[in-house]
Amino acid sequence: MIMSRTPLRITFVGGGTDIPSYYREYGPGAVVSASIDKYIYVAVNKKFDSKIRVSYSVTEIVDSVDDIKHPTVREAMKLLDIDGGVEIVSISDIPSRGTGLGSSSTFLVGLLNALHAYKGEHASSLQLAEEAVKIEREILGEPGGKQDQYMAAYGGIQFMEFHQDERVSVKPVIMNEEMRANLQSNLLLLYTGRERSSTDIHRVQAASVANKLESYHLMKGMAFEMFDAMCNGSNDEIGKLLHRNWEQKRQLANGITDSNIDRWYETALSNGARGGKMIGAGGGGFLLLYAPHDKHQDISDALPELKPEPFSIEYDGSRIIFVGD
C-alpha cells in the first residue's frame, strides 16, 4: 500500500491571472499562494484480482480503466499506463468540492504521486504539477488556471509567474521565523457553509478577460507587491493588498460575490480586519481575513453564521507518507 498526503491551498493575491485566456495573451500572470495543513490523502493498494476499485464520494468497481467514471482517476491511470488490479481510496480533511481551496487539483496531484510510487517511481514536484495540468487543462479541457496544481506539488508560500510559452516560475517567499509567526497569527479562515462549482465562474472569467484587463493587470501587479511585502515583513501592507485585490477580483464575473458575502466582508472590516477575500473562484467556500490576532474573536463573534477553521501554513508539498505491505 502507498499513501500520499497533499496540502490544500489559500490564495493571497493574483488569482485569475493564471488562466490561459489571460497569461497567454497578456502574460505573465502572477499569483502569491500558500499551502495549509488541511490535506487530501490518497491510498493506492494492489487488488487481489484484476478489477479496479475507486472509492471517493461513491465507490466504483470496474473491469477496465476506460470504464472509470471519475475523469481524473481514469486519465491519471491512462497517463501512467496502469491498467488494473488496483484499489484507490481518497479522504479529505475539508469538504472536497466547492470550498475554494483547490481540492480537485490537490486530489489529482496526490493521486499522481501515489501512482508513481506504486510503480516504484519518484516524481518531482515539477513533474507532478505538469502532469496534473496536462490532465485537467489539456486532456479533459476543464476551465481554470494553473496555480492549484503547482501549490499542491510544491507547498509553502510561493510567488508564481505563468508565462506565455506555458512555463511556470515558482519562487518561494523567504521569511524568518518571527515573520512567519506574525503572518500566521494574523490570518483568519472562516467557512461559509456554502459550496459552489467554480466551473461556471471560470468559464465566464475566461470569456470576459479582454473586458476586465485593467483589473487583471492590477491584480498581477499586486502579486509582485505582496511578494516584496511578505519578504520584508510589512504586515500592514499585506492586509491592504488583500483588500485591494478583492476589490478588483469581485468585479471579474457574476457569482464571485453577492449580498451575503459583501455583508460578511464589511462586518469583518468594521470589527478589525485589514483586508481579505473569498478563497478560490468566489461565491462560497472559505473567507480569508487578515486581522490583528486580538481582533479574531471580535470578528468571529460578529459573524456567528461562519465557522472559524484553525489552520497553519504547510511548508511541504505532496508527500508519500506510507509505504507498506
C-alpha positions in Angstrom: 0.0 0.0 0.0 1.1 3.5 -0.8 -0.4 6.7 0.8 0.2 10.3 -0.2 -0.7 13.4 1.7 -1.2 16.6 -0.3 -2.0 20.1 1.1 -4.8 22.3 0.1 -4.1 26.0 -0.5 -5.1 29.5 0.1 -4.5 32.3 -2.4 -3.5 35.8 -1.3 -3.4 37.9 -4.5 -3.3 37.5 -8.3 -5.7 34.6 -8.6 -7.3 34.6 -12.0 -4.2 35.8 -13.8 -3.2 32.1 -14.0 -5.9 31.3 -16.5 -4.8 30.7 -20.1 -7.0 33.5 -21.6 -5.0 36.0 -19.6 -1.4 34.8 -19.4 -1.2 33.5 -23.0 -2.3 36.9 -24.4 -1.2 39.4 -21.7 1.3 37.3 -19.7 2.9 36.7 -17.5 0.3 36.1 -14.9 1.4 36.3 -11.2 0.0 34.8 -8.0 1.0 34.5 -4.4 -0.4 31.5 -2.6 0.3 29.3 0.4 -0.4 25.7 1.3 -2.1 24.9 4.5 -2.2 21.9 6.9 -5.5 20.6 5.6 -4.9 17.6 3.4 -6.2 15.2 0.9 -5.0 11.6 1.4 -4.8 9.1 -1.4 -4.2 5.4 -0.8 -3.3 3.0 -3.6 -3.2 -0.7 -2.9 -2.7 -3.8 -5.1 -6.0 -5.6 -5.5 -6.3 -9.4 -5.2 -8.0 -9.6 -8.7 -7.7 -7.7 -11.9 -10.6 -5.3 -11.3 -10.3 -1.6 -10.4 -11.9 -0.2 -7.3 -12.1 3.5 -6.8 -13.7 5.0 -3.7 -14.4 8.7 -3.2 -17.9 10.0 -2.5 -19.1 6.9 -4.4 -17.5 3.6 -5.0 -16.7 2.3 -8.5 -15.7 -1.3 -9.2 -14.9 -1.8 -12.9 -13.1 -4.1 -15.2 -11.1 -1.6 -17.2 -9.6 1.9 -16.9 -11.9 3.1 -19.7 -15.0 2.2 -17.5 -13.9 4.5 -14.7 -16.4 7.4 -14.4 -14.2 9.6 -12.3 -12.4 11.6 -15.0 -9.1 12.5 -13.3 -8.7 9.0 -11.9 -9.3 7.5 -15.4 -6.9 9.8 -17.1 -4.2 9.6 -14.4 -4.2 5.8 -14.7 -4.0 6.1 -18.5 -1.1 8.6 -18.4 0.9 6.3 -16.1 -0.1 3.1 -18.0 -1.7 1.3 -15.1 -4.4 -1.0 -16.4 -6.0 -2.8 -13.5 -5.6 -4.8 -10.3 -5.6 -1.8 -8.1 -7.7 -0.1 -5.4 -7.7 3.7 -4.9 -9.2 5.5 -1.9 -9.3 9.2 -1.1 -10.0 11.0 2.2 -10.2 14.8 2.7 -9.8 16.9 5.8 -12.1 19.5 4.3 -15.3 19.1 2.2 -13.8 18.1 -1.1 -15.9 20.2 -3.6 -16.7 23.8 -3.8 -14.7 25.2 -1.0 -12.2 27.2 -3.0 -9.1 25.5 -1.6 -8.1 23.8 -4.8 -9.3 20.4 -3.8 -9.7 18.9 -7.3 -6.2 19.6 -8.4 -4.9 18.7 -4.9 -6.5 15.3 -5.2 -5.0 14.8 -8.7 -1.5 15.7 -7.6 -1.8 13.4 -4.6 -3.1 10.6 -6.9 -0.3 11.0 -9.4 2.2 11.0 -6.6 0.8 7.8 -5.1 0.5 6.1 -8.5 4.1 6.9 -9.4 5.2 5.5 -6.0 3.0 2.4 -6.6 5.0 1.8 -9.8 8.3 2.3 -7.9 9.0 5.7 -9.4 9.9 9.0 -7.9 8.1 12.1 -9.3 9.5 15.5 -8.7 7.2 18.5 -7.7 7.6 19.9 -11.2 6.6 16.6 -12.9 3.5 16.2 -10.7 2.4 19.8 -11.4 2.9 19.5 -15.1 1.2 16.1 -15.3 -1.8 17.4 -13.4 -2.1 20.5 -15.6 -1.9 18.2 -18.7 -4.7 16.1 -17.4 -7.1 18.8 -16.2 -6.5 21.5 -18.8 -5.4 19.7 -21.9 -6.9 16.2 -21.8 -10.1 16.9 -20.0 -10.4 20.6 -21.2 -11.6 21.8 -17.8 -11.6 25.5 -17.3 -9.4 27.1 -14.7 -5.8 28.1 -14.0 -2.5 26.5 -13.1 -1.8 27.7 -9.6 -3.6 24.9 -7.7 -1.5 22.1 -9.3 1.8 23.8 -8.6 0.8 24.7 -5.0 -0.3 21.1 -4.3 3.0 19.8 -5.6 5.4 22.4 -4.1 3.8 23.5 -0.9 5.0 26.5 1.2 4.3 30.1 0.3 5.1 30.7 -3.3 5.2 33.5 -5.8 4.4 32.0 -9.2 4.6 33.5 -12.7 2.7 32.0 -15.6 4.4 32.7 -18.9 3.0 33.0 -22.4 5.0 29.9 -23.5 3.4 27.8 -20.7 6.4 27.9 -18.4 5.7 28.4 -14.7 8.3 30.1 -12.5 8.0 29.1 -8.8 9.8 31.3 -6.3 9.4 30.7 -2.5 8.7 33.6 -0.2 11.6 33.7 2.2 10.7 34.8 5.7 12.4 34.3 9.1 10.6 32.6 11.9 9.3 35.8 13.5 7.9 37.0 10.2 6.3 33.6 9.6 4.7 33.7 13.1 3.4 37.2 12.6 1.8 36.3 9.3 0.2 33.1 10.7 -1.2 34.8 13.8 -2.9 37.5 11.7 -4.7 35.1 9.3 -8.3 34.0 10.0 -10.2 31.5 7.9 -14.0 31.3 8.1 -16.1 28.6 6.5 -19.3 30.0 4.9 -21.1 26.6 4.8 -21.8 27.3 1.1 -20.3 25.0 -1.5 -20.3 26.1 -5.2 -18.9 24.9 -8.5 -16.1 27.1 -9.8 -16.6 25.8 -13.4 -19.2 28.3 -14.3 -17.4 31.3 -12.8 -14.2 30.2 -14.6 -16.0 30.0 -17.9 -17.4 33.5 -17.5 -14.0 34.8 -16.5 -12.2 33.2 -19.4 -14.7 34.7 -21.9 -14.5 38.3 -20.5 -10.8 38.8 -19.8 -10.5 41.5 -22.6 -13.2 43.5 -20.9 -11.6 43.4 -17.5 -8.0 43.9 -18.4 -7.3 46.7 -16.0 -8.4 44.6 -13.1 -6.2 41.7 -14.2 -3.2 43.9 -14.7 -3.7 45.5 -11.3 -4.0 42.1 -9.5 -0.9 40.8 -11.3 1.0 43.9 -10.0 -0.3 43.2 -6.5 1.4 39.8 -6.6 4.8 41.4 -7.1 3.9 43.9 -4.3 2.8 41.0 -2.0 6.0 39.1 -2.6 8.0 42.1 -1.5 5.8 42.9 1.5 6.0 39.3 2.8 9.7 39.0 2.3 10.2 42.4 4.1 7.8 41.6 6.9 5.5 44.5 6.0 2.4 43.3 7.9 0.2 46.3 7.4 0.8 46.2 3.6 -0.3 42.6 3.4 -3.8 43.4 4.7 -4.0 46.4 2.4 -3.0 44.3 -0.7 -5.6 41.6 0.2 -8.3 44.3 0.3 -7.2 46.0 -2.9 -7.1 42.6 -4.7 -10.6 41.7 -3.5 -11.9 45.0 -4.8 -10.7 44.1 -8.2 -11.5 40.4 -8.2 -15.1 40.8 -7.2 -15.6 42.7 -10.5 -14.4 40.0 -12.8 -17.6 37.9 -13.1 -21.1 37.5 -11.7 -21.2 34.9 -8.9 -17.8 35.9 -7.3 -19.6 37.8 -4.7 -23.2 38.5 -3.6 -25.1 40.5 -0.9 -24.3 38.0 1.9 -20.6 37.8 1.0 -20.4 41.6 0.9 -22.2 41.9 4.2 -19.8 39.3 5.8 -16.8 41.2 4.5 -17.9 44.6 5.6 -18.7 43.2 9.0 -15.2 41.8 9.3 -13.7 45.2 8.3 -15.8 47.0 10.8 -14.6 44.6 13.5 -10.9 45.0 12.9 -10.0 43.1 9.7 -7.4 44.9 7.5 -8.4 43.0 4.3 -9.5 39.7 3.0 -11.1 37.8 0.1 -13.2 34.7 -0.8 -10.8 31.9 -1.5 -10.7 30.4 -5.0 -13.2 31.5 -7.6 -15.6 33.0 -5.0 -19.3 32.5 -4.5 -18.8 30.4 -1.3 -16.4 28.2 0.5 -13.9 30.0 2.7 -13.5 33.6 3.6 -9.8 34.5 4.3 -9.2 37.6 6.5 -6.1 39.4 7.6 -6.6 41.0 11.0 -4.6 41.5 14.2 -4.8 38.4 16.3 -6.5 40.2 19.2 -9.4 41.1 16.8 -10.1 37.5 15.7 -12.6 36.8 18.4 -14.5 40.0 17.8 -14.8 39.2 14.1 -15.9 35.6 14.8 -18.5 36.9 17.4 -19.8 39.4 14.8 -20.2 36.6 12.2 -21.8 33.7 14.2 -23.1 32.1 11.0 -19.5 31.5 9.8 -17.3 28.7 11.3 -13.6 29.6 12.1 -11.3 26.9 10.8 -7.9 26.8 12.6 -5.0 26.2 10.3 -1.3 26.6 9.8 0.8 27.2 6.7 2.2 24.0 5.4 5.8 24.2 4.0 5.8 20.8 2.3 4.0 19.9 -0.9 2.7 16.4 -1.8 4.5 13.7 0.1 4.4 9.9 0.3 3.7 9.3 4.0 3.3 5.5 4.0 4.7 2.6 2.1 3.9 -0.9 3.3 2.8 -4.4 2.5 
